[in-house]
């Protein structure tokens, strides 16, 4: 029998209460089964929810910035930049997959960094999920 540590159990229960408050505020977050599972210590539900939290390391953020910086600094490179596909392999070579890149680019855009490069991704040179990097109203 697996045992879940006390901190993880507490996080699950706390997350359930956050979801309940959000539901009362009509913010879509979790279904009834998930909230029930979290409140009652279901290990699989807690593990699934905590995995969804995600993690982006400092090294990954730095790598994305290191890839964007030469484009941002050089007007000729910026003019030649066609979109996300131009940098995807370089991002991957530094351990940044597409979903992590989306998170970092959204963060950088919200922070007002590299906006000239990020705005140029809204083209056919980018996959549909990598064209705009604006915070949704639920992320603000």
N, C-alpha and C positions, 0 to 999 in steps of 0.2 A: 504494500500500500504506500503510495506516494504521499508525502506530507508537504504542504505548502508553508513557506515561512510566514511568520506573523506580519512582517512588513508588507509582503505581497498581498496577503489577505486583507490587511487594513487598506492598502491602495485600492483593491477591488471594491471594497465596501464604500470607500470615499468616492470613487468614480461613479458608483451606482447612484449615490446621492446627488452628485453633480448632474448626471443624466436626468434624474427626476426633476431637479430644479429647472433644467433647460427645457424639459418637456412642458412644465407648467408655464414657461415663458414662450411656448410655441416655437422653440428652436429644435428642429429635427436632429436627433443624435442617435439614440439607441432604441431598439424595440423592447417590448415588455419582457420577453424571454431573457434578453441580455441583462436588463436591469435586475430581474429576479435572480439570475445566475450569479451576478456580481454581489448582490446583497446577501446571498446565502452561501457564499464561499465555494462556488463550483470552480474547481481548478482549471478546467479546460476553458471556461468562459473568461476567467481572469487572465489566463495566458494569452488568449486570442486578443483581448482588448489591450493588454500591455504591449503586445507585438505591434499593434497598429499605431502606437504612439510614435514610433520611428526614432531614428537617431542620425544626426549628421555631424560628423567629426570636424574638428578645426582643420585637419589636414585636407578634408574634402572641400571645405569652403575655400581654403587657400588655393587649392588646385584649380577650382573654377575661376577664381580671381586671376590666377597666373595665366590661364588660357585667354581670358577676356582682355587683360591689361594691354598686351601688344596691339590688339585690334583697336582698342579704345584710344591708345596713345598715338597711333599712326593714321593720319587722315586717308592715306592711300589704302591701307589695309581695311579701314572702316568702309570706304567706298566699295571695295571689292567683296566685302562680306555679304554672303547671300542668305545666311540663315543657320539654324541649329545643325543641319547636316555637315556644315563646314567644320564644326568643332567637336562633333560627337565622338569620333575615334580618339581624339586627343583627351577628351574628358574620360572616356572609358579606360584609356591607358593609365590614367592616374587614379583609378578606382572609383570613378563617379559614373554610376549608371544613369539611365534616362530619368527615372523617377527621383533620384537624388538631385540630379541637375535641375529638374523642375522646381524642387523645393528651394535650392540655393538661388536660382535665378529669380524666383518670386521674392525671396528675402532681400536680395540685392536690389531689385527693382523698388520694393517697398522702402528700402533704405536710401533710395536715390543714387545708387552706385551703378555705373556702367549702363546708364539708361539709353544712351545713343546706340550701343551695341544691342541691347535687349530689344529695343523697339524695332530694329532691323530684322528681327527673327519672325516678324508677322508677315511672312511671305511663303511662296511655294518651296522655298529652300529649307523649310522646317516641317516636321510632322504636325498634324493638327493640334496635338496636346502641347506642342512646344512653340506656339506662336505668340501667345500673350501670357504675361506673368503678373497679373494684377490680383490683389487680395480679394477674395469674395467677401460678402458682408458677414459671413460666419467666421472668417479668419481674422477680422479686425478686432 
